[in-house]
Amino acid sequence: MKLNNRVTELLRIKYPIIQAGMVWVSGWRLASAVSNCGGLGLIGSGSMKPDLLREHIQKCKGATDKSFGVNIPLLRADVEDLIDVVIDEKIKIIFSSAGSPAKYIEKFKAHNCTVVHVVSSIKHGLKAQSVGCDAVVGEGVEAGGHNGADEITTFALIPQLADALNIPVIAAGGIADGRGVLAALVLGAEGVQIGTRFAVTNESSASENYKKAVCESGDNGTTLVLKKIGMARMLKNEFSKKAIELENSCGSIEELSKLLGSKRERLGIFEGDNIEGMMEAGQGSGLIENVISVKELFDELISDFEKRKREMM
């Protein structure tokens, strides 16, 4: 996978593979391991308070001398505090999501940060480009966690983004092996962001119950829930069943919010409650059969990519 394109140059990485900044999964161990293998590791600040984010950044600096970044959900109430930590720690690669980057882009650029925003439609991609983002992650509805309301698939979204934008496009959603990486590049992406497959590695901070549940999920093991209050893809369990039943019975926003409660993601992903927890995972789960190290995963991704590429020629 010897590629030199705008994404590898922009992010200063060997391979155009980015590990998603997932809540309760992407701490310094995972991010540094990915970066050490030649990809881009991201610390997921969505489940961290500012002091904890600083700790993870400093530990990641001690574990790798390669590029790494931080994912920041812009709708967090304390987002400005998280941004201050990132700038104070001189992090130069920011992946933003869940909100508009327009409000913060000048601050990032004033500190020479590269900003990549996660989008789920052409409209949002064009907006991110217009405010000064350096690249976008086009995330299809196959992806785990929160998704766009239009439910556009990766296969349909990526070529349209590539045609519409002048800045680089990184593909996300349903990518779990070398075939997916190759397909994304053929569709016009210049890199991939992989979530669930990295969540099921030794270095991930997700619980062993979560990892086991992903490996056992199969092709139809995930579902979309809570469309009225922030649609998310998760593994099917008792909580997802309750959420879907409430939605189908025309439950109100208030009722759905009460059912969701607080810390439901922590309960599922980090604490491993596969009955009542929110175990966010993408449809690529059906391709994941085992828990391996990040190094083993990179070896598999690269060898599979090269094998599939040769078979096409």
Secondary structure, 3 states (H helix, E strand, C coil): CCCCCHHHHHHCCCCCEEECCCCCCCCHHHHHHHHHCCCEEEEEHHHCCHHHHHHHHHHHHHHCCCCEEEEEECCCCCHHHHHHHHHHCCCCEEEEECCCHHHCHHHHHHCCCEEEEEECCHHHHHHHHHHCCCEEEEECCCCCEECCCCCCCHHHHHHHHHHHCCCCEEEECCCCCHHHHHHHHHCCCCEEEECHHHHCECCCCCCHHHHHHHHCCCCCCEEEECHHHHCEEEECCHHHHHHHHHHHCCCCHHHHHHHHCCCHHHHHHHCCCCCCCCCECCHHHHHCCCCECHHHHHHHHHHHHHHHHHHHC
